[in-house]
Amino acid sequence: MSDAETISYLGPAGTFTEMALRLAPEAAGKTWKPVSNVLEALMDVQTGTSVAAMIAVENSIEGGVTASQDALATIDGLRIAGEYVVPVRFALAVRQGTKLEEVRNVAAHPVAYGQCRRWLHRVLPGHGHVAAASNIASAEIMLDRPDLVDAAITPVNIEERFDLEVLAQDIQDNDSARTRFALVTTRTDVPPRTGRDKTSVIVELPEERPGGLMTMLEQFATRGINLSMITSRPIPEQPGRYRFVVDLDGHLHDARVEDALLGLRRYSPSVKFLGSYPRASASPVAEDPAASDENYAAARSWLDSLER
């Protein structure tokens, strides 16, 4: 049995992942357990230590979060129950009294550093980068190691947690950057359709052959299904072969999605269903009229009538 009162997330407190938890109704009233990495968070769920885990799955600038995709592909029994989007904003923080011209080395999570690179090279040319495990850990390194680090890239609300000084707010290179998070559980029931749903699967191609990926994509295209994300990940134990992480618009109980998954399973040696759940966007999923449930039902009725 899972601990129904605990949700794991990439800590420590104050990270963007914790911000995503604040958006999830399922997290209200629960104990939030910070862990050191995505794999630990998902293992907590699989082993029943936690009822759910909040993990980052995609960044609008950096793309898919490979650690999350690989963990979801290799850990069995997990389902995505919902997604949440957090705007990405960063600040440059220093110890009290430090001036900008005194900054030589900057602590930052590698993804955060990549999203602030242009600002850093414009304002702090020649600076050094010290990698941190999280956006909160960067502040901790800066405060604990004055001999090593002079500043840190942190969330914009970092002054609420530490006695430090923020020299610059919103230093991210792209003001529209967002990170998408998924709430992962072991529940196998599928939430009812909302009209703005997304379905996530991980698909392995069969043996390497020309047109293999095209055949997989045709399962969606011929049924009028839009793909909102597709990324490839190598299969470590099978060099030269890949699995594909796919987000498609629609719900498992939509006739077109059900038919596409059947087509995928006939073609692929492995299809892992990660869940159908409401998209973070409130806008409804656009539907090809030819692929509506009504047209699928009419086509089935016509086929059945041929033997009457």
Disulfide bonds with the S-S distance in Angstrom:
none
